Amino acid sequence: MRVSPTTLNQQYHLVPVGDGNNHNFKEAILNYDDLCYKRSCLSQVIIRLDFLDTQYIAEAAKAVDAKMVYISTDYVFDGQGERPWEPDDKCYAPLNVYGQSKLDGELAVANTLEKFFIVRIAWVFGLNGKNFIKTMINVGKTLDTVRVVNDQIGTPTYTLDLARLLVDMVETEKYGYYHVTNEGGYISWYDFCCEFYKQYGLNITVIPVTTAEYGLSKASRPFNSKLEKKKLVENGFKPLPDWRDAVARYLKEAKL
């Protein structure tokens, strides 16, 4: 049974986002895994809603013999260890409600279709919506010192670069699971923050801390967000540009 946004809002007192005529309740919930953690009574509704929506789309694609792209996340894994996650790894162990909802979506697609691209990304930033760069630059304009975790490792993904790759991908029949982030090696959130502060020209002290020392988030987050991307090249796709270059282009476009 479908659960309407109106019903969710009435039962769980959700705060809508967007303008008054187009509240995107699902985005408001799924993009904030802390919210999912705190509202455990709502968690199963979120998971079910995400699964059903994806299942319906997959069934519609199958009915007309269409290809489907599903964007997923490294959160379908447990975020532990040192080894980069391979696209075809099946050692699923979602850390939180968000990860479980995305895994259920992946399985809905893979179990329904043959013509699918499941693309896992991490550390996303782009012109629309909130992201780490935008948040930290706004914070950096008001403080002299910030603390950023240095024991969560991954690589950023710029949505503009991702979109260009997805267009190339859907024009092929090289279906399956892929991992996509920008190139440039694995870094910490601390490394990422230092770089975009430097490019932006903010003179601020950035203190590296462990996740335990930071201590604010109640939702579990992965220490290991390393995504192995060699399958892209093996299938003839062009890797995304270096993340530092992506940051420079983003800052120019975003005009923060």
NORGIGI-V376450 format. One record per residue. N is the residue number from 1. RES is the residue in three letters. SS is DSSP state (~ for helix, > for strand, _ for the rest). D_LAST is the distance of its C-alpha to the last C-alpha in whole Angstrom. Layout:
BEGIN
n = (N	N)
res = (RES	RES)
ss = (SS	SS)
d_last = (D_LAST	D_LAST)
END
This chain:
BEGIN
n = (1	2	3	4	5	6	7	8	9	10	11	12	13	14	15	16	17	18	19	20	21	22	23	24	25	26	27	28	29	30	31	32	33	34	35	36	37	38	39	40	41	42	43	44	45	46	47	48	49	50	51	52	53	54	55	56	57	58	59	60	61	62	63	64	65	66	67	68	69	70	71	72	73	74	75	76	77	78	79	80	81	82	83	84	85	86	87	88	89	90	91	92	93	94	95	96	97	98	99	100	101	102	103	104	105	106	107	108	109	110	111	112	113	114	115	116	117	118	119	120	121	122	123	124	125	126	127	128	129	130	131	132	133	134	135	136	137	138	139	140	141	142	143	144	145	146	147	148	149	150	151	152	153	154	155	156	157	158	159	160	161	162	163	164	165	166	167	168	169	170	171	172	173	174	175	176	177	178	179	180	181	182	183	184	185	186	187	188	189	190	191	192	193	194	195	196	197	198	199	200	201	202	203	204	205	206	207	208	209	210	211	212	213	214	215	216	217	218	219	220	221	222	223	224	225	226	227	228	229	230	231	232	233	234	235	236	237	238	239	240	241	242	243	244	245	246	247	248	249	250	251	252	253	254	255	256)
res = (MET	ARG	VAL	SER	PRO	THR	THR	LEU	ASN	GLN	GLN	TYR	HIS	LEU	VAL	PRO	VAL	GLY	ASP	GLY	ASN	ASN	HIS	ASN	PHE	LYS	GLU	ALA	ILE	LEU	ASN	TYR	ASP	ASP	LEU	CYS	TYR	LYS	ARG	SER	CYS	LEU	SER	GLN	VAL	ILE	ILE	ARG	LEU	ASP	PHE	LEU	ASP	THR	GLN	TYR	ILE	ALA	GLU	ALA	ALA	LYS	ALA	VAL	ASP	ALA	LYS	MET	VAL	TYR	ILE	SER	THR	ASP	TYR	VAL	PHE	ASP	GLY	GLN	GLY	GLU	ARG	PRO	TRP	GLU	PRO	ASP	ASP	LYS	CYS	TYR	ALA	PRO	LEU	ASN	VAL	TYR	GLY	GLN	SER	LYS	LEU	ASP	GLY	GLU	LEU	ALA	VAL	ALA	ASN	THR	LEU	GLU	LYS	PHE	PHE	ILE	VAL	ARG	ILE	ALA	TRP	VAL	PHE	GLY	LEU	ASN	GLY	LYS	ASN	PHE	ILE	LYS	THR	MET	ILE	ASN	VAL	GLY	LYS	THR	LEU	ASP	THR	VAL	ARG	VAL	VAL	ASN	ASP	GLN	ILE	GLY	THR	PRO	THR	TYR	THR	LEU	ASP	LEU	ALA	ARG	LEU	LEU	VAL	ASP	MET	VAL	GLU	THR	GLU	LYS	TYR	GLY	TYR	TYR	HIS	VAL	THR	ASN	GLU	GLY	GLY	TYR	ILE	SER	TRP	TYR	ASP	PHE	CYS	CYS	GLU	PHE	TYR	LYS	GLN	TYR	GLY	LEU	ASN	ILE	THR	VAL	ILE	PRO	VAL	THR	THR	ALA	GLU	TYR	GLY	LEU	SER	LYS	ALA	SER	ARG	PRO	PHE	ASN	SER	LYS	LEU	GLU	LYS	LYS	LYS	LEU	VAL	GLU	ASN	GLY	PHE	LYS	PRO	LEU	PRO	ASP	TRP	ARG	ASP	ALA	VAL	ALA	ARG	TYR	LEU	LYS	GLU	ALA	LYS	LEU)
ss = (_	_	_	_	~	~	~	~	~	~	~	~	_	_	_	_	_	_	_	_	_	_	_	_	~	~	~	~	~	~	_	_	~	~	~	~	~	~	_	~	~	~	~	~	~	~	~	~	~	~	~	~	~	~	~	~	~	~	~	~	~	~	~	_	_	_	_	>	>	>	>	>	>	~	~	~	_	_	_	_	_	_	_	_	>	_	_	_	_	_	_	_	_	_	_	_	~	~	~	~	~	~	~	~	~	~	~	~	~	~	~	~	_	_	_	>	>	>	>	>	>	_	_	>	>	_	_	_	_	_	_	~	~	~	~	~	~	~	~	~	_	_	_	_	>	>	>	>	>	_	_	_	>	>	_	_	>	>	~	~	~	~	~	~	~	~	~	~	~	~	_	_	_	_	_	>	>	>	>	_	_	>	>	_	_	_	>	>	~	~	~	~	~	~	~	~	~	~	~	~	_	_	_	_	>	>	>	>	>	_	~	~	~	~	_	_	_	_	_	_	_	_	_	>	_	_	>	_	_	~	~	~	~	~	_	_	_	_	_	>	>	>	~	~	~	~	~	~	~	~	~	~	~	~	_	_)
d_last = (43	39	37	36	32	34	37	34	32	36	37	34	32	29	26	25	21	20	22	25	27	25	25	24	26	27	23	23	26	25	22	22	25	26	27	29	31	31	33	35	37	35	34	37	36	33	34	37	35	32	36	37	34	34	38	38	36	38	41	40	39	42	44	43	43	39	37	34	31	30	27	28	27	28	29	32	33	34	31	34	36	35	35	33	33	35	34	38	38	40	40	38	37	34	32	31	32	29	30	33	32	31	34	36	34	35	38	38	37	39	42	42	41	42	40	36	33	32	29	28	24	22	19	17	13	12	10	12	13	12	12	13	10	7	10	11	8	8	12	12	11	14	16	18	19	18	21	20	23	25	27	26	26	24	22	18	18	16	17	17	19	21	22	23	26	27	28	30	31	33	34	37	39	38	38	37	35	32	29	26	23	21	24	24	26	26	23	23	19	20	20	17	15	16	15	12	12	14	12	9	12	12	16	16	19	19	23	24	26	28	27	30	29	26	28	26	26	29	29	30	27	28	29	29	27	28	29	31	30	34	35	32	34	37	37	36	32	29	27	23	22	21	18	17	17	15	12	12	12	10	7	8	9	5	4	0)
END
